Amino acid sequence: MGESLHSLFGDYLAVLLGTVIGFFLVFTALVATRVLAPFSPEREKGTTYECGMLPLRRASTNIGVRFYLYAILFVLFDVEAVFLFPWMLSFVELGAAAYYQMLLFILVLGAGLAYAWKKGALQWR
């Protein structure tokens, strides 16, 4: 029992070490940026830069929800591609169960695509 517990915690030691080092590096980068970066409180620094021309409107304009919808749909089908490629490479070794699971996965994503298409989410207006 003691040996298995020791090996269990030994496996997570690398994860803990990586997490601590990661937090330290991010914290150090944030502090160094605040201390070393030049800071200018001028009003012109906050304006939008449009290739040398005067800005037409404020930088904090509203962005339509359609752009977010397209981004979410892109991420959804991009994730599908990420799951499909490794599955295709090892298709023969996985067997029939993996085939039916992937078929179910593709059907669910296809149903999502059909729903988005029916609702008109894929039409640019």
N, CA, C and O atoms as a MOPAC input file, in Angstrom:
PM7 MOZYME 1SCF
protein

 N      0.82200 1    -1.19400 1     0.00000 1
 C      0.00000 1     0.00000 1     0.00000 1
 C      0.86400 1     1.25600 1     0.00000 1
 O      0.58500 1     2.19800 1    -0.74100 1
 N      1.90000 1     1.27900 1     0.81400 1
 C      2.76500 1     2.45300 1     0.89600 1
 C      3.51500 1     2.70600 1    -0.40300 1
 O      3.70500 1     3.85300 1    -0.80600 1
 N      3.94400 1     1.62100 1    -1.06000 1
 C      4.67500 1     1.76100 1    -2.32100 1
 C      3.78000 1     2.31100 1    -3.42600 1
 O      4.21600 1     3.15900 1    -4.20400 1
 N      2.53300 1     1.84300 1    -3.50900 1
 C      1.63100 1     2.33200 1    -4.55100 1
 C      1.26000 1     3.78800 1    -4.31000 1
 O      1.11800 1     4.56200 1    -5.25700 1
 N      1.10200 1     4.17000 1    -3.02200 1
 C      0.80500 1     5.55500 1    -2.69500 1
 C      1.98300 1     6.44700 1    -3.05900 1
 O      1.80100 1     7.55100 1    -3.57200 1
 N      3.19300 1     5.96300 1    -2.79100 1
 C      4.39800 1     6.72500 1    -3.12900 1
 C      4.53300 1     6.90600 1    -4.64200 1
 O      4.89100 1     7.98700 1    -5.11000 1
 N      4.24700 1     5.85400 1    -5.40300 1
 C      4.36100 1     5.98300 1    -6.85300 1
 C      3.26000 1     6.88400 1    -7.41100 1
 O      3.48100 1     7.57700 1    -8.40400 1
 N      2.07300 1     6.88900 1    -6.78700 1
 C      0.99500 1     7.76500 1    -7.22700 1
 C      1.38900 1     9.22800 1    -7.05600 1
 O      1.21700 1    10.03000 1    -7.97400 1
 N      1.91900 1     9.57800 1    -5.88000 1
 C      2.33000 1    10.95400 1    -5.65300 1
 C      3.57500 1    11.30700 1    -6.45400 1
 O      3.76600 1    12.46700 1    -6.81800 1
 N      4.41600 1    10.33400 1    -6.73200 1
 C      5.59400 1    10.57900 1    -7.55500 1
 C      5.22500 1    10.96400 1    -8.98200 1
 O      5.92100 1    11.75600 1    -9.61700 1
 N      4.12700 1    10.40000 1    -9.48500 1
 C      3.67200 1    10.74800 1   -10.82600 1
 C      3.16300 1    12.18400 1   -10.88200 1
 O      3.33100 1    12.85900 1   -11.89700 1
 N      2.55400 1    12.64900 1    -9.82300 1
 C      2.00400 1    14.00600 1    -9.80800 1
 C      3.02400 1    15.05700 1    -9.39800 1
 O      2.72700 1    16.25000 1    -9.46100 1
 N      4.21300 1    14.65000 1    -8.98100 1
 C      5.24500 1    15.60100 1    -8.60400 1
 C      5.65900 1    16.45800 1    -9.80100 1
 O      5.87300 1    17.66200 1    -9.65500 1
 N      5.77300 1    15.85200 1   -10.96900 1
 C      6.13400 1    16.61200 1   -12.16900 1
 C      5.04300 1    17.61500 1   -12.52200 1
 O      5.34600 1    18.73300 1   -12.94000 1
 N      3.78700 1    17.23700 1   -12.36300 1
 C      2.68000 1    18.15600 1   -12.64400 1
 C      2.70100 1    19.32400 1   -11.66700 1
 O      2.52300 1    20.47500 1   -12.06600 1
 N      2.91700 1    19.03200 1   -10.39500 1
 C      2.99100 1    20.08500 1    -9.39100 1
 C      4.16300 1    21.01600 1    -9.66400 1
 O      4.02200 1    22.23500 1    -9.57500 1
 N      5.29900 1    20.45600 1    -9.99000 1
 C      6.48000 1    21.25800 1   -10.28600 1
 C      6.24900 1    22.13600 1   -11.51200 1
 O      6.61000 1    23.31300 1   -11.50500 1
 N      5.65100 1    21.57900 1   -12.56500 1
 C      5.34400 1    22.36500 1   -13.76000 1
 C      4.36000 1    23.48300 1   -13.48000 1
 O      4.49800 1    24.58100 1   -14.01900 1
 N      3.36600 1    23.21500 1   -12.64100 1
 C      2.38500 1    24.23500 1   -12.28200 1
 C      3.02900 1    25.36200 1   -11.49600 1
 O      2.77500 1    26.53400 1   -11.77400 1
 N      3.84900 1    25.03000 1   -10.53000 1
 C      4.51900 1    26.05500 1    -9.72500 1
 C      5.44800 1    26.89000 1   -10.59400 1
 O      5.45500 1    28.11500 1   -10.48000 1
 N      6.22700 1    26.26000 1   -11.45000 1
 C      7.13300 1    26.99500 1   -12.33800 1
 C      6.34000 1    27.86100 1   -13.30800 1
 O      6.73800 1    28.99000 1   -13.59400 1
 N      5.21900 1    27.34300 1   -13.82100 1
 C      4.38300 1    28.12100 1   -14.72900 1
 C      3.82400 1    29.36500 1   -14.05900 1
 O      3.87900 1    30.45400 1   -14.62900 1
 N      3.28200 1    29.21300 1   -12.84400 1
 C      2.77400 1    30.37600 1   -12.12400 1
 C      3.89400 1    31.37300 1   -11.82700 1
 O      3.68600 1    32.58200 1   -11.92500 1
 N      5.05700 1    30.88500 1   -11.47200 1
 C      6.19100 1    31.77400 1   -11.19900 1
 C      6.59300 1    32.55800 1   -12.45000 1
 O      6.85200 1    33.75800 1   -12.37100 1
 N      6.64600 1    31.89100 1   -13.59700 1
 C      7.03000 1    32.58200 1   -14.83300 1
 C      5.99300 1    33.62700 1   -15.23600 1
 O      6.35600 1    34.72500 1   -15.65900 1
 N      4.72000 1    33.30100 1   -15.11200 1
 C      3.67100 1    34.26900 1   -15.46100 1
 C      3.71300 1    35.44900 1   -14.50000 1
 O      3.63300 1    36.59900 1   -14.93100 1
 N      3.83700 1    35.18400 1   -13.21600 1
 C      3.90700 1    36.26800 1   -12.23100 1
 C      5.12400 1    37.15300 1   -12.48100 1
 O      5.02500 1    38.37900 1   -12.41700 1
 N      6.27100 1    36.53600 1   -12.76500 1
 C      7.48300 1    37.30200 1   -13.05000 1
 C      7.31200 1    38.15800 1   -14.30600 1
 O      7.74800 1    39.30900 1   -14.32900 1
 N      6.68800 1    37.61800 1   -15.34300 1
 C      6.47600 1    38.38400 1   -16.56700 1
 C      5.54300 1    39.56800 1   -16.31500 1
 O      5.77700 1    40.66000 1   -16.83300 1
 N      4.49600 1    39.36400 1   -15.53100 1
 C      3.57200 1    40.46400 1   -15.23400 1
 C      4.24000 1    41.56200 1   -14.42000 1
 O      4.05200 1    42.74600 1   -14.70200 1
 N      5.00800 1    41.18300 1   -13.42500 1
 C      5.70100 1    42.17900 1   -12.60400 1
 C      6.75800 1    42.90500 1   -13.43500 1
 O      6.87800 1    44.12700 1   -13.34400 1
 N      7.52400 1    42.17300 1   -14.24000 1
 C      8.55800 1    42.79700 1   -15.06500 1
 C      7.94700 1    43.75100 1   -16.08000 1
 O      8.52000 1    44.80600 1   -16.35200 1
 N      6.81200 1    43.41000 1   -16.63900 1
 C      6.15200 1    44.30700 1   -17.58000 1
 C      5.72200 1    45.58500 1   -16.88800 1
 O      5.88300 1    46.67200 1   -17.44200 1
 N      5.18400 1    45.47400 1   -15.70200 1
 C      4.72600 1    46.65600 1   -14.97400 1
 C      5.89300 1    47.53800 1   -14.55300 1
 O      5.77600 1    48.76300 1   -14.55300 1
 N      7.02100 1    46.92400 1   -14.19300 1
 C      8.16400 1    47.69100 1   -13.70300 1
 C      8.99400 1    48.26100 1   -14.85200 1
 O      9.41600 1    49.41600 1   -14.79000 1
 N      9.23400 1    47.46900 1   -15.89800 1
 C     10.17700 1    47.85900 1   -16.93900 1
 C      9.54500 1    48.55100 1   -18.14700 1
 O     10.23500 1    49.27800 1   -18.86300 1
 N      8.25700 1    48.34400 1   -18.38900 1
 C      7.63200 1    48.90500 1   -19.58900 1
 C      7.40900 1    50.39700 1   -19.41400 1
 O      7.07000 1    50.86400 1   -18.32600 1
 N      7.60300 1    51.14400 1   -20.50100 1
 C      7.33100 1    52.58500 1   -20.40900 1
 C      5.82700 1    52.82700 1   -20.25600 1
 O      5.00600 1    52.13100 1   -20.85400 1
 N      5.49100 1    53.81900 1   -19.45000 1
 C      4.09000 1    54.12600 1   -19.20200 1
 C      3.87500 1    55.60100 1   -19.49700 1
 O      4.60400 1    56.45900 1   -19.00000 1
 N      2.86800 1    55.88300 1   -20.30900 1
 C      2.55300 1    57.25300 1   -20.66400 1
 C      1.06700 1    57.48800 1   -20.43500 1
 O      0.24000 1    56.81600 1   -21.05100 1
 N      0.71200 1    58.42600 1   -19.56600 1
 C     -0.70600 1    58.65600 1   -19.28200 1
 C     -1.39100 1    59.59600 1   -20.27500 1
 O     -2.47100 1    60.10700 1   -19.98000 1
 N     -0.79200 1    59.83500 1   -21.44000 1
 C     -1.37500 1    60.77800 1   -22.39200 1
 C     -2.67800 1    60.24100 1   -22.97200 1
 O     -2.86300 1    59.03100 1   -23.10200 1
 N     -3.58200 1    61.16300 1   -23.31800 1
 C     -4.89000 1    60.77800 1   -23.84400 1
 C     -4.78700 1    60.17000 1   -25.24200 1
 O     -5.56300 1    59.27400 1   -25.57300 1
 N     -3.85200 1    60.63200 1   -26.06400 1
 C     -3.71800 1    60.14500 1   -27.43300 1
 C     -3.30400 1    58.67400 1   -27.50000 1
 O     -3.55600 1    57.99300 1   -28.49400 1
 N     -2.67700 1    58.20400 1   -26.44800 1
 C     -2.23600 1    56.81800 1   -26.44000 1
 C     -3.41500 1    55.84700 1   -26.44700 1
 O     -3.28100 1    54.72600 1   -26.93700 1
 N     -4.54300 1    56.24600 1   -25.92300 1
 C     -5.70300 1    55.38600 1   -25.86700 1
 C     -6.58900 1    55.44200 1   -27.09800 1
 O     -7.58300 1    54.71800 1   -27.16800 1
 N     -6.25900 1    56.28000 1   -28.07100 1
 C     -7.10200 1    56.37800 1   -29.26300 1
 C     -6.76200 1    55.27300 1   -30.25600 1
 O     -5.69100 1    54.67000 1   -30.19900 1
 N     -7.69000 1    55.02700 1   -31.15900 1
 C     -7.50500 1    53.99800 1   -32.17100 1
 C     -6.54900 1    54.51000 1   -33.24200 1
 O     -6.62800 1    55.66600 1   -33.65700 1
 N     -5.65000 1    53.64200 1   -33.68500 1
 C     -4.72400 1    53.99600 1   -34.75800 1
 C     -5.23300 1    53.39200 1   -36.05300 1
 O     -5.40100 1    52.17700 1   -36.15800 1
 N     -5.47800 1    54.24400 1   -37.03900 1
 C     -5.99800 1    53.77700 1   -38.32300 1
 C     -5.06800 1    54.20500 1   -39.46000 1
 O     -5.44100 1    55.03400 1   -40.29000 1
 N     -3.88300 1    53.65100 1   -39.49600 1
 C     -2.92200 1    53.85300 1   -40.58200 1
 C     -2.62900 1    55.32600 1   -40.85300 1
 O     -2.57000 1    55.73800 1   -42.01100 1
 N     -2.45100 1    56.10500 1   -39.82800 1
 C     -2.07600 1    57.49200 1   -39.99700 1
 C     -3.24300 1    58.43300 1   -40.18100 1
 O     -3.05700 1    59.64900 1   -40.14900 1
 N     -4.42800 1    57.91800 1   -40.37000 1
 C     -5.60800 1    58.77400 1   -40.53200 1
 C     -6.23500 1    59.04700 1   -39.17100 1
 O     -5.97900 1    58.32900 1   -38.20500 1
 N     -7.04500 1    60.07600 1   -39.10300 1
 C     -7.75700 1    60.35400 1   -37.86600 1
 C     -8.77900 1    59.24400 1   -37.61300 1
 O     -9.41000 1    58.76400 1   -38.55400 1
 N     -8.94600 1    58.84100 1   -36.38500 1
 C     -9.90700 1    57.77400 1   -36.09500 1
 C    -11.33900 1    58.20500 1   -36.43200 1
 O    -11.73200 1    59.34800 1   -36.19900 1
 N    -12.10400 1    57.26400 1   -36.98400 1
 C    -13.47800 1    57.56200 1   -37.37200 1
 C    -14.44900 1    57.45600 1   -36.19700 1
 O    -15.42300 1    58.20500 1   -36.12900 1
 N    -14.19400 1    56.54800 1   -35.29300 1
 C    -15.06500 1    56.37100 1   -34.13700 1
 C    -14.23700 1    55.83300 1   -32.97300 1
 O    -13.03700 1    55.58700 1   -33.10200 1
 N    -14.89800 1    55.66100 1   -31.85000 1
 C    -14.19500 1    55.17000 1   -30.66000 1
 C    -13.73300 1    53.73100 1   -30.85800 1
 O    -14.28100 1    52.99500 1   -31.67900 1
 N    -12.73300 1    53.35200 1   -30.10400 1
 C    -12.20400 1    51.99200 1   -30.20400 1
 C    -13.14000 1    50.98200 1   -29.54800 1
 O    -13.11400 1    49.80100 1   -29.89500 1
 N    -13.94700 1    51.42200 1   -28.62600 1
 C    -14.81800 1    50.49600 1   -27.90300 1
 C    -16.20300 1    50.44000 1   -28.54300 1
 O    -17.21000 1    50.69100 1   -27.88100 1
 N    -16.24700 1    50.11200 1   -29.81900 1
 C    -17.53500 1    49.98900 1   -30.49800 1
 C    -18.12100 1    48.61500 1   -30.22300 1
 O    -17.40900 1    47.67900 1   -29.85900 1
 N    -19.40600 1    48.51400 1   -30.40100 1
 C    -20.07800 1    47.23500 1   -30.18800 1
 C    -19.83300 1    46.31400 1   -31.37100 1
 O    -19.85000 1    46.74700 1   -32.52300 1
 N    -19.61100 1    45.06400 1   -31.08300 1
 C    -19.42900 1    44.04400 1   -32.11300 1
 C    -20.68000 1    43.18400 1   -32.10400 1
 O    -21.15900 1    42.77300 1   -31.04700 1
 N    -21.20200 1    42.91600 1   -33.28500 1
 C    -22.43700 1    42.15700 1   -33.37600 1
 C    -22.28600 1    40.73200 1   -32.87000 1
 O    -21.20100 1    40.15200 1   -32.90800 1
 N    -23.38600 1    40.18400 1   -32.40100 1
 C    -23.40600 1    38.83000 1   -31.87400 1
 C    -23.10900 1    37.82100 1   -32.98300 1
 O    -22.61400 1    36.73100 1   -32.69700 1
 N    -23.39700 1    38.15400 1   -34.22600 1
 C    -23.14300 1    37.25400 1   -35.35600 1
 C    -21.68000 1    36.83600 1   -35.43000 1
 O    -21.38100 1    35.68200 1   -35.73500 1
 N    -20.76500 1    37.76200 1   -35.15200 1
 C    -19.35000 1    37.42900 1   -35.20500 1
 C    -19.01300 1    36.36000 1   -34.17300 1
 O    -18.24100 1    35.44500 1   -34.46000 1
 N    -19.58100 1    36.46400 1   -32.98300 1
 C    -19.35100 1    35.46500 1   -31.95200 1
 C    -19.95100 1    34.11700 1   -32.35700 1
 O    -19.36900 1    33.06600 1   -32.08900 1
 N    -21.10600 1    34.15600 1   -32.99500 1
 C    -21.74500 1    32.92500 1   -33.44100 1
 C    -20.88600 1    32.21100 1   -34.46900 1
 O    -20.72500 1    30.99200 1   -34.41000 1
 N    -20.33300 1    32.96400 1   -35.41000 1
 C    -19.43800 1    32.35300 1   -36.39700 1
 C    -18.19000 1    31.78800 1   -35.73500 1
 O    -17.71900 1    30.71700 1   -36.11800 1
 N    -17.65900 1    32.48100 1   -34.76200 1
 C    -16.46700 1    31.99800 1   -34.06100 1
 C    -16.76800 1    30.70500 1   -33.31200 1
 O    -15.96200 1    29.77400 1   -33.33600 1
 N    -17.91600 1    30.63700 1   -32.65000 1
 C    -18.27100 1    29.42500 1   -31.91600 1
 C    -18.47500 1    28.25300 1   -32.86700 1
 O    -18.04000 1    27.13800 1   -32.58200 1
 N    -19.13700 1    28.50200 1   -33.99800 1
 C    -19.33500 1    27.43000 1   -34.97000 1
 C    -18.00600 1    26.96300 1   -35.54800 1
 O    -17.81100 1    25.76900 1   -35.77200 1
 N    -17.09200 1    27.89900 1   -35.78900 1
 C    -15.77300 1    27.51300 1   -36.29700 1
 C    -15.04000 1    26.63500 1   -35.29000 1
 O    -14.47100 1    25.60700 1   -35.65700 1
 N    -15.05400 1    27.03500 1   -34.03200 1
 C    -14.36800 1    26.25300 1   -33.00200 1
 C    -15.00300 1    24.87500 1   -32.87700 1
 O    -14.29600 1    23.88000 1   -32.71900 1
 N    -16.31700 1    24.80700 1   -32.94500 1
 C    -17.01000 1    23.52900 1   -32.84100 1
 C    -16.55400 1    22.56300 1   -33.92600 1
 O    -16.23300 1    21.41300 1   -33.62600 1
 N    -16.51700 1    23.00000 1   -35.16700 1
 C    -16.16200 1    22.09400 1   -36.24200 1
 C    -14.65200 1    21.92300 1   -36.37800 1
 O    -14.19200 1    20.95500 1   -36.98400 1
 N    -13.88700 1    22.84100 1   -35.82800 1
 C    -12.44900 1    22.65200 1   -35.77100 1
 C    -12.10300 1    21.56400 1   -34.76600 1
 O    -11.20300 1    20.75900 1   -35.00300 1
 N    -12.81100 1    21.53700 1   -33.65000 1
 C    -12.60400 1    20.48900 1   -32.64700 1
 C    -12.97900 1    19.13300 1   -33.23300 1
 O    -12.33200 1    18.12800 1   -32.94200 1
 N    -14.01700 1    19.10400 1   -34.05400 1
 C    -14.38000 1    17.84600 1   -34.71500 1
 C    -13.21800 1    17.34000 1   -35.55600 1
 O    -12.91000 1    16.14800 1   -35.52600 1
 N    -12.57500 1    18.21600 1   -36.29700 1
 C    -11.44600 1    17.80600 1   -37.13000 1
 C    -10.28900 1    17.30700 1   -36.26700 1
 O     -9.59300 1    16.36600 1   -36.64900 1
 N    -10.08000 1    17.92300 1   -35.11500 1
 C     -9.00500 1    17.49100 1   -34.22400 1
 C     -9.26000 1    16.07900 1   -33.72400 1
 O     -8.31100 1    15.31400 1   -33.55200 1
 N    -10.50000 1    15.71500 1   -33.48900 1
 C    -10.82100 1    14.36100 1   -33.05000 1
 C    -10.80900 1    13.36400 1   -34.20500 1
 O    -10.52600 1    12.18400 1   -33.99900 1
 N    -11.10900 1    13.82000 1   -35.40500 1
 C    -11.20000 1    12.90100 1   -36.53700 1
 C     -9.83500 1    12.41400 1   -37.02600 1
 O     -9.69500 1    11.24100 1   -37.37100 1
 N     -8.84400 1    13.27400 1   -37.06200 1
 C     -7.55400 1    12.88700 1   -37.63500 1
 C     -6.86600 1    11.74600 1   -36.88300 1
 O     -6.44700 1    10.78500 1   -37.52900 1
 N     -6.72500 1    11.79700 1   -35.56300 1
 C     -6.10800 1    10.64800 1   -34.88300 1
 C     -6.94900 1     9.37800 1   -35.00800 1
 O     -6.40700 1     8.27600 1   -35.08600 1
 N     -8.25300 1     9.53300 1   -35.02600 1
 C     -9.13700 1     8.38000 1   -35.17400 1
 C     -8.92900 1     7.72600 1   -36.53500 1
 O     -8.89600 1     6.50000 1   -36.63900 1
 N     -8.79000 1     8.54400 1   -37.58200 1
 C     -8.58100 1     7.99000 1   -38.92300 1
 C     -7.24700 1     7.25900 1   -39.03100 1
 O     -7.14000 1     6.25000 1   -39.72900 1
 N     -6.23100 1     7.77100 1   -38.33900 1
 C     -4.91500 1     7.14600 1   -38.42500 1
 C     -4.87500 1     5.78000 1   -37.74000 1
 O     -4.11900 1     4.90100 1   -38.15400 1
 N     -5.67200 1     5.60200 1   -36.70900 1
 C     -5.66400 1     4.33000 1   -35.98500 1
 C     -6.98800 1     3.59400 1   -36.13100 1
 O     -7.36700 1     2.83500 1   -35.23900 1
 N     -7.68700 1     3.79700 1   -37.21500 1
 C     -9.01700 1     3.23400 1   -37.42700 1
 C     -9.00700 1     1.71400 1   -37.40800 1
 O     -9.88100 1     1.10300 1   -36.79300 1
 N     -8.03900 1     1.09200 1   -38.06600 1
 C     -8.02800 1    -0.36700 1   -38.20200 1
 C     -7.79300 1    -1.03800 1   -36.84500 1
 O     -8.41600 1    -2.05800 1   -36.55100 1
 N     -6.91000 1    -0.48500 1   -36.02100 1
 C     -6.59200 1    -1.10500 1   -34.74000 1
 C     -7.68800 1    -0.92500 1   -33.69100 1
 O     -7.75300 1    -1.69400 1   -32.73200 1
 N     -8.54300 1     0.07200 1   -33.85700 1
 C     -9.51600 1     0.38400 1   -32.81300 1
 C    -10.70700 1    -0.57000 1   -32.78200 1
 O    -11.23100 1    -0.86400 1   -31.70800 1
 N    -11.12800 1    -1.04300 1   -33.91200 1
 C    -12.23000 1    -2.00300 1   -33.92600 1
 C    -13.58300 1    -1.36400 1   -34.17800 1
 O    -13.68700 1    -0.16800 1   -34.44800 1
 N    -14.61000 1    -2.18700 1   -34.08500 1
 C    -15.96500 1    -1.76700 1   -34.44300 1
 C    -16.56700 1    -0.81800 1   -33.40800 1
 O    -17.33300 1     0.07200 1   -33.77600 1
 N    -16.24500 1    -0.98000 1   -32.13800 1
 C    -16.82300 1    -0.11000 1   -31.10600 1
 C    -16.41100 1     1.33500 1   -31.32600 1
 O    -17.22900 1     2.24400 1   -31.18600 1
 N    -15.15000 1     1.55200 1   -31.66900 1
 C    -14.68000 1     2.91600 1   -31.92600 1
 C    -15.33400 1     3.49300 1   -33.17700 1
 O    -15.57400 1     4.69800 1   -33.25000 1
 N    -15.61900 1     2.65800 1   -34.14100 1
 C    -16.29600 1     3.12000 1   -35.35600 1
 C    -17.68500 1     3.64900 1   -35.01200 1
 O    -18.06900 1     4.72600 1   -35.46900 1
 N    -18.43800 1     2.90100 1   -34.21200 1
 C    -19.79500 1     3.31800 1   -33.86400 1
 C    -19.80400 1     4.54000 1   -32.93800 1
 O    -20.70800 1     5.37200 1   -33.01500 1
 N    -18.80700 1     4.64500 1   -32.07300 1
 C    -18.70800 1     5.83800 1   -31.22900 1
 C    -18.41100 1     7.07400 1   -32.06100 1
 O    -18.98500 1     8.13600 1   -31.82300 1
 N    -17.51800 1     6.94400 1   -33.03600 1
 C    -17.21300 1     8.08700 1   -33.89700 1
 C    -18.40100 1     8.41700 1   -34.78900 1
 O    -18.65000 1     9.58600 1   -35.08000 1
 N    -19.13000 1     7.40800 1   -35.22100 1
 C    -20.32900 1     7.64200 1   -36.01600 1
 C    -21.35500 1     8.43400 1   -35.20500 1
 O    -21.97600 1     9.35600 1   -35.73300 1
 N    -21.53900 1     8.08900 1   -33.94300 1
 C    -22.43800 1     8.83500 1   -33.06700 1
 C    -21.95000 1    10.27000 1   -32.88000 1
 O    -22.74800 1    11.20700 1   -32.89500 1
 N    -20.63700 1    10.44000 1   -32.70400 1
 C    -20.04800 1    11.76700 1   -32.55200 1
 C    -20.31600 1    12.62100 1   -33.78600 1
 O    -20.69300 1    13.78600 1   -33.65900 1
 N    -20.12900 1    12.06600 1   -34.96100 1
 C    -20.34800 1    12.80800 1   -36.20500 1
 C    -21.82900 1    13.10200 1   -36.40100 1
 O    -22.18200 1    14.16400 1   -36.91300 1
 N    -22.69600 1    12.18500 1   -36.00500 1
 C    -24.13600 1    12.43600 1   -36.12200 1
 C    -24.58600 1    13.57500 1   -35.21100 1
 O    -25.41000 1    14.39800 1   -35.61100 1
 N    -24.05500 1    13.63100 1   -33.99700 1
 C    -24.39700 1    14.72600 1   -33.08400 1
 C    -23.91400 1    16.05100 1   -33.66000 1
 O    -24.64600 1    17.04000 1   -33.63700 1
 N    -22.68900 1    16.07800 1   -34.17500 1
 C    -22.19500 1    17.31800 1   -34.78500 1
 C    -22.97600 1    17.66900 1   -36.04100 1
 O    -23.21800 1    18.84600 1   -36.30800 1
 N    -23.36900 1    16.67500 1   -36.80900 1
 C    -24.19300 1    16.93200 1   -37.99000 1
 C    -25.55200 1    17.49700 1   -37.61000 1
 O    -26.08300 1    18.36700 1   -38.30100 1
 N    -26.11500 1    17.00300 1   -36.51000 1
 C    -27.39100 1    17.54500 1   -36.03100 1
 C    -27.21800 1    19.00600 1   -35.59800 1
 O    -28.10100 1    19.83100 1   -35.83000 1
 N    -26.09400 1    19.31900 1   -34.97700 1
 C    -25.81000 1    20.70800 1   -34.61000 1
 C    -25.66600 1    21.59300 1   -35.83000 1
 O    -26.15100 1    22.72500 1   -35.84000 1
 N    -25.00500 1    21.08900 1   -36.85800 1
 C    -24.86400 1    21.84900 1   -38.10500 1
 C    -26.21500 1    22.05100 1   -38.77100 1
 O    -26.50900 1    23.14200 1   -39.25900 1
 N    -27.04500 1    21.00200 1   -38.79500 1
 C    -28.37600 1    21.12500 1   -39.39800 1
 C    -29.22600 1    22.13600 1   -38.62800 1
 O    -29.97400 1    22.90100 1   -39.23500 1
 N    -29.11600 1    22.14400 1   -37.30800 1
 C    -29.86700 1    23.10500 1   -36.49800 1
 C    -29.40800 1    24.53000 1   -36.78800 1
 O    -30.23300 1    25.42800 1   -36.95200 1
 N    -28.08700 1    24.74100 1   -36.85300 1
 C    -27.56400 1    26.07900 1   -37.14600 1
 C    -27.97000 1    26.52100 1   -38.54600 1
 O    -28.28900 1    27.69000 1   -38.76200 1
 N    -27.95900 1    25.60800 1   -39.48000 1
 C    -28.34700 1    25.92500 1   -40.84900 1
 C    -29.83200 1    26.28900 1   -40.91500 1
 O    -30.21500 1    27.24500 1   -41.58900 1
 N    -30.66500 1    25.51200 1   -40.20600 1
 C    -32.10700 1    25.76800 1   -40.20000 1
 C    -32.43100 1    27.11800 1   -39.57400 1
 O    -33.32300 1    27.82300 1   -40.04800 1
 N    -31.72300 1    27.48200 1   -38.52500 1
 C    -31.95300 1    28.75400 1   -37.84700 1
 C    -31.37500 1    29.93500 1   -38.62700 1
 O    -31.59700 1    31.08300 1   -38.24200 1
 N    -30.63600 1    29.68200 1   -39.71900 1
 C    -30.06000 1    30.76200 1   -40.51800 1
 C    -28.78000 1    31.32300 1   -39.94900 1
 O    -28.38100 1    32.43200 1   -40.30200 1
 N    -28.12500 1    30.57400 1   -39.06800 1
 C    -26.89900 1    31.06800 1   -38.43400 1
 C    -25.73100 1    31.09800 1   -39.40600 1
 O    -24.74500 1    31.78900 1   -39.14600 1
 N    -25.80600 1    30.37800 1   -40.51100 1
 C    -24.69600 1    30.31300 1   -41.45500 1
 C    -24.83700 1    31.31800 1   -42.59600 1
 O    -23.98700 1    31.36400 1   -43.48500 1
 N    -25.88200 1    32.11000 1   -42.58300 1
 C    -26.07300 1    33.11300 1   -43.64300 1
 C    -25.53200 1    34.44400 1   -43.18400 1
 O    -25.86800 1    34.92300 1   -42.10100 1
 N    -24.69100 1    35.04400 1   -44.01200 1
 C    -24.11400 1    36.33300 1   -43.69000 1
 C    -25.10700 1    37.41700 1   -44.08300 1
 O    -25.56800 1    37.45700 1   -45.22400 1
 N    -25.43500 1    38.28700 1   -43.15400 1
 C    -26.39100 1    39.37300 1   -43.43900 1
 C    -25.73700 1    40.70700 1   -43.29800 1
 O    -26.38300 1    41.73600 1   -43.49800 1

